[in-house]
Amino acid sequence: QVHVAESGGGSVQAGGSLRLSCAAFGSIGSVNSMGWHRQAPGKQRELVAVVSSGGNTNYAESVKGRFAIFRGNAENTVYLQMNSLKPEDTAVYYCVYSRLGVNYWGQGTQVTVSS
């Protein structure tokens, strides 16, 4: 079993920055991917960014150039640096740990961007 925990959400004005943190615990392995999804009220959950254990990254078009995903020194940690935040970035952000075709989700952290 794998448990995923996020932190770092909050409220910020447009143009501001936040960093989200995530750690996976339990039966983790060296080959995996970790990423962030988000869900705004009334909308479907969408991919924000993902990074593989090899360091390959993928971003949603809406966040390219503003957000950066990177691994921590511990292989089970991942961060999402969010800059130039916009009101449309307001959502609950979920961390996901994926391995062997199974996704493990965190409980989510709220990010609110005011104009």
C-alpha beads as a LAMMPS data file, in Angstrom:
LAMMPS data file: protein, C-alpha beads

115 atoms
114 bonds

1 atom types
1 bond types

-500.0 500.0 xlo xhi
-500.0 500.0 ylo yhi
-500.0 500.0 zlo zhi

Masses

1 110.0

Atoms # bond

1 1 1 0.000 0.000 0.000
2 1 1 1.114 3.555 -0.762
3 1 1 0.041 6.682 1.048
4 1 1 0.380 10.124 -0.500
5 1 1 0.397 13.409 1.409
6 1 1 0.371 16.947 0.002
7 1 1 1.006 20.313 1.594
8 1 1 1.578 23.921 0.604
9 1 1 -1.759 25.131 -0.684
10 1 1 -3.220 28.468 0.295
11 1 1 -4.537 31.790 -0.921
12 1 1 -2.564 34.229 -3.026
13 1 1 -3.201 37.222 -5.242
14 1 1 -2.879 37.010 -8.999
15 1 1 0.740 37.153 -10.059
16 1 1 1.915 35.520 -6.861
17 1 1 3.647 32.198 -6.257
18 1 1 3.090 29.031 -4.263
19 1 1 4.998 25.781 -3.895
20 1 1 3.206 22.516 -3.334
21 1 1 4.946 19.536 -1.764
22 1 1 4.111 15.858 -1.929
23 1 1 5.548 12.707 -0.438
24 1 1 4.671 9.066 -1.000
25 1 1 5.120 6.478 1.741
26 1 1 4.864 2.726 1.954
27 1 1 5.479 0.204 -0.817
28 1 1 7.195 2.582 -3.198
29 1 1 9.672 1.566 -5.872
30 1 1 12.419 3.196 -7.867
31 1 1 10.536 3.127 -11.183
32 1 1 7.497 5.353 -10.929
33 1 1 6.032 8.683 -11.855
34 1 1 4.672 11.441 -9.667
35 1 1 2.515 14.319 -10.675
36 1 1 -0.142 16.874 -9.959
37 1 1 -3.719 17.109 -11.117
38 1 1 -6.282 19.737 -10.234
39 1 1 -10.025 20.034 -10.095
40 1 1 -11.900 23.318 -10.140
41 1 1 -15.544 23.565 -9.032
42 1 1 -17.855 22.164 -11.686
43 1 1 -14.988 20.916 -13.835
44 1 1 -13.286 17.600 -14.441
45 1 1 -9.964 16.756 -12.855
46 1 1 -7.118 17.599 -15.214
47 1 1 -3.418 16.903 -15.449
48 1 1 -1.171 19.790 -14.433
49 1 1 2.299 18.268 -14.553
50 1 1 4.026 14.912 -14.209
51 1 1 7.621 13.764 -13.806
52 1 1 8.967 10.250 -14.316
53 1 1 11.641 8.605 -12.206
54 1 1 13.965 9.278 -15.141
55 1 1 13.271 12.996 -14.937
56 1 1 11.045 13.368 -17.994
57 1 1 8.348 15.993 -17.498
58 1 1 5.036 16.819 -19.109
59 1 1 2.896 19.913 -18.536
60 1 1 -0.584 21.088 -19.384
61 1 1 -0.472 23.828 -22.009
62 1 1 -2.173 26.242 -19.621
63 1 1 0.711 26.108 -17.123
64 1 1 3.762 25.847 -19.372
65 1 1 6.280 28.548 -18.590
66 1 1 4.648 29.311 -15.224
67 1 1 4.779 26.030 -13.286
68 1 1 7.714 23.716 -12.692
69 1 1 7.622 20.166 -11.353
70 1 1 10.723 18.616 -9.835
71 1 1 11.779 15.746 -7.632
72 1 1 13.246 16.209 -4.202
73 1 1 16.441 14.612 -2.953
74 1 1 14.353 11.695 -1.712
75 1 1 12.925 9.747 -4.644
76 1 1 9.479 9.672 -3.055
77 1 1 9.031 13.455 -3.006
78 1 1 7.877 15.885 -5.659
79 1 1 7.258 19.619 -5.739
80 1 1 5.223 21.953 -7.896
81 1 1 6.499 25.506 -8.093
82 1 1 3.695 27.747 -9.302
83 1 1 4.549 31.258 -10.479
84 1 1 2.507 34.015 -12.126
85 1 1 -0.648 32.492 -10.712
86 1 1 -3.982 33.384 -12.287
87 1 1 -7.519 33.229 -10.892
88 1 1 -8.203 30.338 -13.282
89 1 1 -5.567 28.306 -11.437
90 1 1 -7.923 28.153 -8.460
91 1 1 -8.642 24.482 -7.733
92 1 1 -7.978 21.587 -5.423
93 1 1 -4.589 20.186 -6.352
94 1 1 -4.016 16.449 -6.013
95 1 1 -0.697 14.642 -5.955
96 1 1 -0.581 11.228 -7.578
97 1 1 2.033 8.484 -7.300
98 1 1 1.916 5.962 -10.129
99 1 1 3.664 2.620 -10.333
100 1 1 2.969 -0.609 -12.177
101 1 1 -0.244 0.811 -13.599
102 1 1 -1.705 1.782 -10.234
103 1 1 -2.384 5.385 -9.163
104 1 1 -2.328 6.459 -5.546
105 1 1 -3.896 9.828 -4.770
106 1 1 -3.438 12.295 -1.985
107 1 1 -6.337 14.003 -0.272
108 1 1 -5.822 17.278 -2.131
109 1 1 -4.823 20.794 -1.154
110 1 1 -6.753 23.964 -1.982
111 1 1 -5.158 26.715 -4.040
112 1 1 -7.107 29.968 -4.320
113 1 1 -5.942 32.842 -6.527
114 1 1 -7.753 36.151 -6.180
115 1 1 -7.792 38.887 -8.798

Bonds

1 1 1 2
2 1 2 3
3 1 3 4
4 1 4 5
5 1 5 6
6 1 6 7
7 1 7 8
8 1 8 9
9 1 9 10
10 1 10 11
11 1 11 12
12 1 12 13
13 1 13 14
14 1 14 15
15 1 15 16
16 1 16 17
17 1 17 18
18 1 18 19
19 1 19 20
20 1 20 21
21 1 21 22
22 1 22 23
23 1 23 24
24 1 24 25
25 1 25 26
26 1 26 27
27 1 27 28
28 1 28 29
29 1 29 30
30 1 30 31
31 1 31 32
32 1 32 33
33 1 33 34
34 1 34 35
35 1 35 36
36 1 36 37
37 1 37 38
38 1 38 39
39 1 39 40
40 1 40 41
41 1 41 42
42 1 42 43
43 1 43 44
44 1 44 45
45 1 45 46
46 1 46 47
47 1 47 48
48 1 48 49
49 1 49 50
50 1 50 51
51 1 51 52
52 1 52 53
53 1 53 54
54 1 54 55
55 1 55 56
56 1 56 57
57 1 57 58
58 1 58 59
59 1 59 60
60 1 60 61
61 1 61 62
62 1 62 63
63 1 63 64
64 1 64 65
65 1 65 66
66 1 66 67
67 1 67 68
68 1 68 69
69 1 69 70
70 1 70 71
71 1 71 72
72 1 72 73
73 1 73 74
74 1 74 75
75 1 75 76
76 1 76 77
77 1 77 78
78 1 78 79
79 1 79 80
80 1 80 81
81 1 81 82
82 1 82 83
83 1 83 84
84 1 84 85
85 1 85 86
86 1 86 87
87 1 87 88
88 1 88 89
89 1 89 90
90 1 90 91
91 1 91 92
92 1 92 93
93 1 93 94
94 1 94 95
95 1 95 96
96 1 96 97
97 1 97 98
98 1 98 99
99 1 99 100
100 1 100 101
101 1 101 102
102 1 102 103
103 1 103 104
104 1 104 105
105 1 105 106
106 1 106 107
107 1 107 108
108 1 108 109
109 1 109 110
110 1 110 111
111 1 111 112
112 1 112 113
113 1 113 114
114 1 114 115
